Amino acid sequence: MQNRRWLGLVFISIAVSLIIVDSTIVNVAIPAIVDDLGITSTQVQWVQEAYTLVFASLLLVFGSLADRFGRRRIMLLGVVIFVLSSIAAAFAPTGDLLILARLIQGIGGAMILPTTLSLINATFRGRERGIAFAVWGSTIGGMAAVGPLLGGWLTTAFSWRWAFGINIPLGILIIIGVLLTVAESRDENTRSIDIMGGALSFITFGALVFGLIEGRTLGWWATEGDFTIGSWTWPWALSPVPVAFLIAILGAVAFIAWGIHRERTGRVSLLSFSLFRIGTFRNGNIAAMLVSLGEFGIILSLPLWLQFVLGFDALQTGLILLALAGGSFVASGAAAGASSRMPAVWVVRVGLAAE
């Protein structure tokens, strides 16, 4: 039984690897996708952001659903969805179908990540739990380093389609391993799920991402390009982009108001806004947002610049990104040790300065 739990941790960690490796592999494969499918720069952004948008919007929702209906069940369903959408992405003949497959991948990823945390929390206790979470965190750091190199090799030696195809054997391994070694768990005391909060979150982020990506193509204020859905085309002189930004603002206000209302009535909200009264929590999130604004922009644009401008191949690009991920992995370990010898805020300041 003891060995079975730790073996289960291995498969749970591989499930996390599935998400991390896929994200980093795609970054390196993007230039090859552009050449093969002839997609535009706007579609390039959607290939990346479609996954991230759905993943971030549904993360908390699926975490709550897993507590109620079973964490292992939701995780396995997420792996199945992730694998099937990876197959669709690998065989996608057009950029639009690839973007659709990435959207569905985001659903699977949002099912996997929170359930791995919940399963570890339910399976281990005391000191063992700390070790298990350390393994989980190290897996994320390690796979972030391995992903670009693996993606570069697969793209250079075979095809960008294998960047998605690699998820198939990994997914099958995870499903078999989890069924054999991980016990089901759920929270019998789970209260009502904030479905409205999840919907408002999705609308807000969706409208914001749409506006930021499509602004160059459709026009930031006046309509400069056709916006077509099926047989319907946007008929007004005002671009849909400012409308999307207005929807994002209204959605954000409604999301905050709805969450505060649920908290005041003693119900669980998708995001606990009372936490933002805590200075360290609030400031930490602001710092993380600032870092992410720069870091994820670099991760998207750097492979394109290295391959299209400097002429590197995908494998060479993967090696360069490996240095970036490796530095992050080493720094995270050094920061953990430094925070025990100096105030954590100074560690954050050093990191922001280095960034």
C-alpha positions in Angstrom: 0.0 0.0 0.0 2.8 2.4 0.9 4.7 1.7 -2.4 1.4 2.0 -4.3 0.9 5.6 -3.0 4.3 6.7 -4.2 3.9 5.0 -7.5 0.6 6.8 -7.8 2.5 10.1 -7.3 4.7 9.2 -10.3 1.7 8.9 -12.5 0.1 12.1 -11.1 3.4 13.9 -11.8 3.4 12.6 -15.3 -0.1 14.0 -15.7 1.2 17.4 -14.8 4.1 16.9 -17.2 1.6 16.4 -20.0 0.3 19.9 -19.6 3.7 21.6 -19.1 5.5 19.8 -21.9 2.7 20.5 -24.3 2.8 24.2 -23.6 6.5 24.5 -24.0 6.7 22.2 -27.0 4.2 24.3 -29.0 6.3 27.4 -28.5 9.2 25.9 -30.4 7.0 24.3 -33.0 5.1 27.5 -33.9 7.4 28.6 -36.8 7.1 25.1 -38.4 3.3 25.4 -38.1 3.4 28.8 -39.8 5.4 27.4 -42.7 3.2 24.2 -43.0 -0.3 25.6 -42.6 0.4 29.2 -43.7 -1.3 30.7 -40.7 -1.3 34.4 -40.0 0.3 36.2 -37.0 -3.1 36.6 -35.5 -3.8 32.9 -35.8 -0.4 32.2 -34.2 -1.5 34.1 -31.2 -4.8 32.2 -31.1 -3.0 28.9 -31.3 -1.3 29.9 -28.0 -4.0 31.9 -26.3 -7.0 29.6 -27.1 -5.5 27.0 -24.8 -4.5 29.4 -22.1 -7.8 31.2 -22.1 -9.9 28.1 -21.6 -7.4 26.6 -19.2 -7.3 29.7 -16.9 -11.1 30.3 -17.1 -12.1 26.8 -16.1 -9.3 25.9 -13.7 -11.2 26.8 -10.5 -14.5 25.5 -11.8 -13.1 22.0 -12.5 -11.4 22.1 -9.1 -14.8 22.5 -7.4 -16.4 19.9 -9.7 -13.7 17.4 -8.8 -14.2 17.8 -5.1 -17.9 16.9 -5.6 -17.8 14.2 -8.3 -14.4 12.6 -7.7 -10.9 13.9 -8.3 -9.5 10.8 -10.0 -12.6 10.6 -12.2 -12.3 14.2 -13.4 -8.5 13.9 -13.9 -8.9 10.8 -16.0 -11.7 12.5 -18.1 -9.3 15.4 -18.5 -6.5 13.2 -19.8 -8.9 11.5 -22.3 -10.0 14.9 -23.6 -6.4 16.1 -23.7 -5.3 13.1 -25.7 -8.2 13.2 -28.2 -7.7 16.9 -28.8 -4.0 16.2 -29.2 -4.8 13.7 -32.0 -7.0 16.4 -33.6 -4.2 18.9 -33.4 -1.7 16.5 -34.8 -3.9 15.9 -37.9 -5.2 19.5 -38.2 -5.2 20.5 -41.9 -5.9 24.2 -41.3 -5.0 26.8 -38.7 -8.7 27.2 -37.6 -9.0 23.5 -36.8 -5.7 23.6 -34.9 -7.1 26.5 -32.8 -10.3 24.5 -32.1 -8.2 21.6 -31.0 -6.2 23.8 -28.7 -9.4 25.2 -27.2 -10.5 21.6 -26.3 -7.0 20.9 -25.0 -7.5 23.8 -22.6 -10.6 22.0 -21.2 -8.6 18.8 -20.6 -5.7 20.7 -19.0 -8.1 22.6 -16.7 -9.4 19.2 -15.5 -6.0 17.7 -14.9 -4.0 20.4 -13.0 -6.3 21.1 -9.9 -7.1 17.4 -9.5 -3.5 16.4 -9.3 -3.1 18.8 -6.3 -6.2 17.6 -4.6 -5.2 13.9 -5.1 -1.8 14.6 -3.5 -3.4 16.5 -0.7 -5.9 13.6 0.0 -3.3 10.8 -0.4 -0.4 12.1 1.8 -0.2 13.4 5.3 2.4 15.3 7.4 6.0 15.2 6.2 5.1 12.9 3.3 2.7 15.5 1.9 5.5 18.1 1.8 7.8 15.7 0.0 5.0 14.8 -2.5 4.3 18.5 -3.2 8.0 19.1 -3.7 8.1 16.3 -6.3 5.1 17.8 -8.0 6.7 21.3 -8.1 10.0 19.9 -9.3 8.3 18.0 -12.1 6.8 21.3 -13.4 10.2 23.0 -13.3 12.0 20.1 -14.9 9.4 19.6 -17.7 9.5 23.3 -18.4 13.2 22.8 -19.2 12.8 19.5 -21.1 9.8 20.6 -23.2 11.6 23.1 -25.5 14.4 20.6 -26.2 12.0 17.8 -26.9 9.8 20.0 -29.1 12.9 21.2 -31.0 14.1 17.6 -31.6 10.6 16.3 -32.7 10.0 19.2 -35.0 13.5 19.1 -36.6 13.8 15.3 -36.9 10.2 14.5 -37.7 7.4 17.1 -37.9 5.7 19.7 -35.7 2.7 17.3 -35.6 4.7 15.0 -33.3 4.8 17.8 -30.8 1.1 17.0 -30.2 1.5 13.2 -31.1 3.8 12.7 -28.1 0.8 13.3 -25.8 -0.9 10.1 -27.0 1.5 7.5 -25.5 1.9 9.6 -22.4 -1.8 9.9 -21.9 -2.4 6.1 -22.3 0.4 5.5 -19.7 -1.2 8.0 -17.3 -4.7 6.4 -17.6 -3.5 2.9 -16.9 -1.1 3.9 -14.1 -3.7 6.1 -12.3 -6.4 3.4 -12.5 -4.0 0.9 -10.9 -2.4 3.0 -8.2 -4.5 6.1 -7.3 -7.5 5.8 -5.1 -10.6 7.9 -5.7 -11.3 10.8 -3.3 -13.9 13.6 -3.0 -14.9 16.2 -0.4 -18.3 15.1 1.0 -18.7 18.6 2.5 -18.4 20.5 -0.8 -20.9 23.3 -1.0 -22.6 24.8 -4.0 -20.4 25.4 -7.1 -20.2 29.0 -8.4 -21.3 28.3 -12.0 -22.2 32.0 -12.6 -18.8 33.1 -11.4 -17.2 30.6 -13.9 -19.3 31.9 -16.7 -18.6 35.6 -16.0 -14.8 34.8 -15.7 -14.9 33.0 -19.1 -16.8 35.9 -20.7 -14.4 38.5 -19.2 -11.2 36.8 -20.2 -12.5 35.7 -23.6 -13.6 39.3 -24.5 -10.3 40.7 -23.3 -8.1 38.2 -25.2 -10.2 38.7 -28.3 -9.8 42.4 -28.2 -6.0 42.3 -27.6 -5.4 39.7 -30.4 -7.8 41.0 -33.1 -7.2 44.7 -32.6 -4.4 44.8 -35.3 -6.6 43.0 -37.8 -10.1 44.4 -37.2 -9.1 47.9 -36.1 -8.8 49.3 -32.6 -11.7 51.7 -33.1 -13.0 51.9 -36.7 -13.6 48.6 -38.6 -10.6 47.8 -40.8 -11.2 44.2 -41.6 -14.1 41.8 -42.0 -15.2 40.0 -38.9 -17.3 37.0 -40.0 -19.0 34.2 -38.1 -20.5 31.7 -40.5 -22.6 33.6 -43.0 -22.8 36.7 -40.7 -20.4 39.6 -41.1 -20.0 42.5 -38.6 -22.1 45.4 -40.3 -21.1 48.5 -38.3 -18.3 51.1 -38.8 -17.3 50.7 -35.1 -14.9 47.8 -34.8 -15.9 44.8 -32.7 -12.7 45.3 -30.7 -13.9 48.2 -28.5 -17.2 46.4 -28.0 -15.2 43.4 -26.7 -13.2 45.6 -24.3 -16.5 47.0 -23.0 -17.8 43.5 -22.5 -14.6 42.6 -20.6 -15.0 45.7 -18.3 -18.7 45.0 -17.6 -17.9 41.3 -17.1 -15.1 42.0 -14.7 -17.4 44.4 -12.6 -20.2 41.8 -12.6 -17.7 39.0 -11.6 -16.4 41.0 -8.7 -19.9 42.1 -7.6 -21.2 38.6 -7.8 -18.3 37.1 -5.9 -18.6 39.7 -3.1 -22.3 39.0 -2.9 -21.8 35.3 -2.5 -19.2 35.8 0.2 -21.6 38.1 2.1 -24.3 35.5 2.0 -22.1 32.8 3.3 -21.7 30.9 0.0 -18.5 29.9 -1.8 -17.3 32.2 -4.6 -15.1 31.2 -7.5 -12.4 33.6 -6.2 -12.3 34.7 -2.5 -12.0 38.4 -2.8 -11.5 38.8 0.9 -8.0 37.5 0.4 -7.0 40.7 -1.4 -7.3 42.5 1.9 -4.1 40.7 2.9 -1.2 42.9 1.7 1.2 40.1 0.9 -1.4 38.2 -1.1 -2.4 41.3 -3.0 1.1 42.5 -3.7 2.3 39.0 -4.6 -0.3 38.7 -7.2 0.5 42.1 -8.7 4.2 41.1 -8.9 3.3 37.8 -10.5 1.2 39.6 -13.1 4.0 42.0 -14.0 6.4 39.1 -14.4 3.9 37.1 -16.5 3.3 40.1 -18.8 6.9 40.1 -19.8 7.8 36.4 -19.6 4.9 35.0 -21.6 5.4 37.6 -24.3 9.0 36.5 -24.7 8.1 32.8 -24.7 5.7 33.4 -27.7 7.9 35.8 -29.7 11.4 34.5 -29.1 11.0 31.2 -31.1 9.6 33.2 -34.0 12.5 35.7 -33.9 15.2 33.0 -33.5 13.9 30.9 -36.4 12.5 33.4 -38.9 15.0 36.3 -38.3 18.2 34.6 -37.1 17.7 31.3 -39.1 18.0 28.8 -36.2 16.3 25.5 -36.6 13.8 24.2 -34.1 16.3 22.1 -32.2 18.7 25.0 -31.8 15.8 27.2 -30.6 14.9 24.5 -28.1 18.4 24.5 -26.7 18.2 28.3 -26.2 14.9 28.1 -24.5 16.3 25.3 -22.4 18.7 27.8 -20.9 15.8 30.1 -20.1 13.9 27.3 -18.4 17.0 26.0 -16.7 17.8 29.4 -15.2 14.2 29.6 -13.9 14.6 26.1 -12.4 17.9 26.9 -10.6 16.6 30.3 -9.5 13.5 28.8 -7.9 15.6 26.5 -5.8 18.0 29.3 -4.8 15.0 31.5 -3.9 13.7 28.9 -1.6 17.0 28.8 0.3 17.4 32.6 0.3 13.9 33.2 1.7 14.9 31.4 4.9 17.9 33.8 5.4 16.3 37.1 4.4 12.9 38.6 4.2 10.9 37.2 1.3 10.1 40.6 -0.1 13.8 41.2 -0.7 14.0 37.9 -2.7 11.0 39.1 -4.8 12.7 42.5 -5.4 15.9 40.8 -6.5 13.9 38.6 -8.9 12.0 41.6 -10.3 15.3 43.5 -10.8 16.8 40.5 -12.6 13.7 40.1 -14.8 
